[in-house]
Amino acid sequence: MKNFVLLILIFTIVSTRLVKAQTSDLNSFFNDHVTFYSLGNFIENNEIFIYDKTKKINPNELKYEYDQNSILKKINIVHNIPNVKNYLLLSDYIINENLAVISFATSNRKKYIIYTLKRKNSDDKWWNILSIYKGSMN
């Protein structure tokens, strides 16, 4: 019984640290010019809405802005279906100690984009994008 309680305590501590890493460390991914550019081209819009139904990214709704050559690009992470025709659904949001995978699908579920990221170094400046893969579904 003591081993079971110890195992539950360790699991709770580890999962709390992972959740903290998810909410603070990946802000740099969403606030990066490569993310604004690639998501904007993928969804063909300068204002991007990401529907995060299960609040995996953050328990709060988030907004990011980036000014590129006097064109304002925005990423809005929302928890309710946005009132726009074309938005992104958060598909996977998997983070471990050194790697992360974030994938989105279009609201009509016909196209998807997958980002693979790697930890930069051991301090709080987290991610480098290793790959961006775009695909379509039947």
C-alpha positions, 0 to 999 in steps of 0.5 A, spaced: 500 500 500 505 504 501 508 503 494 501 505 491 501 511 495 508 513 493 507 512 486 501 516 486 505 522 489 510 521 484 505 521 478 502 527 481 508 531 482 511 529 475 504 531 471 504 538 475 511 539 472 509 537 465 503 542 465 507 548 468 512 546 462 506 546 457 503 553 459 509 557 460 515 554 455 511 554 449 508 561 449 515 562 445 512 557 439 505 561 439 509 568 439 514 566 433 514 569 426 515 562 423 509 560 427 505 566 424 507 565 417 506 558 417 499 558 420 497 564 416 499 561 410 496 554 412 489 557 413 490 563 408 488 568 413 492 573 418 487 572 424 488 565 426 483 562 431 485 556 434 479 552 438 482 548 444 476 545 446 480 541 452 484 547 454 490 543 453 495 549 451 492 553 457 486 554 461 485 561 459 484 564 452 490 567 449 492 572 444 498 573 440 500 579 435 506 580 430 507 586 425 510 583 419 511 589 414 505 593 417 501 587 416 498 585 423 498 577 424 494 575 430 493 568 433 487 567 438 487 561 442 479 560 444 475 555 448 469 556 444 467 555 437 469 561 434 464 565 430 468 565 423 468 560 418 475 557 417 479 556 424 484 551 426 482 545 431 487 543 436 489 535 434 495 533 438 499 537 444 504 532 446 510 535 450 515 531 454 522 533 456 526 534 450 521 534 444 514 536 443 509 535 437 503 540 436 498 538 430 492 542 428 486 540 423 482 545 419 475 546 421 472 542 415 477 537 417 480 536 410 487 539 412 492 538 417 499 541 419 504 538 424 510 541 428 515 537 431 519 541 436 526 540 440 528 543 446 534 549 445 537 548 452 536 547 459 534 554 461 527 556 460 528 558 452 525 552 450 523 550 443 526 550 436 522 547 430 525 541 427 519 540 422 513 542 419 509 537 415 502 539 412 497 534 409 490 533 407 485 528 409 480 524 405 
